């Protein structure tokens, strides 16, 4: 529980000298002398805090009515201060009951009924003829919730807004309609940002393809400080303390920062640099697709037809050795080799972890073909199936028909498919040590097939070194190396870096980036989708700037 909530809750009920009801409607005395039930809630409600002076406000009764805990109380003070002139008055004009909803006790709603007095102001010039007394820490003018409950409902509204917040509040024992939650959210006082030294800028769509707004984030405190639709230059002109501006490569933001904040260092986001490089590499791979296709077809020619497999039971339909045949050959070889060394049958059984009788059978059979005769002529799934169909002939008849099925030509497996540009791009942009073995082989074939793509891979890895080791000062050398090769897309990318050279060098050298801003944009999208497109701009702005 936040500190202010705990303090207010302690002050909330410590002003009442009544007690919480038991199931039978009776109360016991607590440590302060108040007839409060001996339970964990007694320690909660009778906590000591800065509202110790409010103990003079007694509770007349505490009871449960239709599932609601009702506390009745009145103030003991003899006078109250006029909110208009500030003068205290003791002349009572009248009395009325004021009902305040409080935080629930378990799942039970709590209502505090305060007998409130209206006082008459003694100052003739005051605009307030009469005024109602207020209990500090408990009541506010025109409020129907205690400060603690108002703060809790405000937190629910910040997280879930209208209808979802109302459903959650109902489950927690706090009754509040969606309009109340939205009103609490809209009336929340937004504190202005302090001095901003490192600023992150990015845009997001209010209506995709039509209307966009700018999100400003303090990268040191990790908090959004504004959701502005006005030009960024106007905001920067009013905040000369900004020293670093992290942005994407949009020319509008670059021009605004250059004009309104010349003292700030602009930092181009590293992720956007890498993304722009990936787009240039994709264009390069697509333009050399014919080269890759020709080399791939020449290397992976379809294989020549193979002769039909011998239908002797040793091979399967594809001409591959059957697994059981290979197993019998291996098990026969082991005992025969150990027998030539003079080992006993039991010793061989122990060493090879085979059954003694199996070892004896293998040792008595000098030729493995004698064992394979039984293996290749063993029962198969076809036996029962053919008999169920009514066949009563000899096994050799079935073998002759199966042999005809095996006499077809066995073709080689099809060659691997040509990698698509997107897949080749992923291989190029991935760190070499993170590539799988097949991917590394595929990339090696691509580099061997096309010298231009081989050069592009080298440029990508060199740029990755600049980013990883923060060597922005070597950018000019990298650009010169790119210009030495016939790679139009990469040359265009390099020329674009020169137009924004200072920001790019700062982005490659600095540890600051727009990663936090991208995360805040994702959060804004979540808030928008949670509102189903029905929230207005003032509500969206409040939920963006407020964070639990």
ABEGO torsion letter per residue (X at the ends): XBAAAAAAAAAAAAABABBBBBAAGBBBBBAAGBBBBBBAAAAAAABBBAAAAAAABBBABBBBBGGBBBBBBBBABABBBBAAAGBBBABBAEBBBBBBBBBBBEABBBBBBBBBBBBBBABAABABABBBBBBBGABBBGBABBAAAAAAAAAAAAAAEBAAAAAAAAAAGBBBBAAAAAAAAAABBBBBBBBBABBBBBBBBABBGABBBBBBBBAAAGBBABBBABBAAAAAAABAABABBBBBABAAAAAAAAAABAABBBBBBAAAAAAAAAAAAAAAAAAAAAAAAAAAAAABBBBBBBBBBBBAGABBAAGBBBAAAAAAAAAAAAAAAAAAAGBBAAAAAAAAGBBAAAAAAAAABABAAAAAAAAAABBBAAAAAAAAAGBABBAAAAAAAAAAAAABBBBBBBBBBBBBAAAAAAAAABBAAABBAAAAAAAAAAAAABAAAAAAAAAAAAAAAAAAAGBAAAAAAAAAAAAABBBAAAAAAAAAAAAAAAAAAAAAABABBAAAAAAAAAAAAAAAAAAGGABBAAAAAAAAABBX
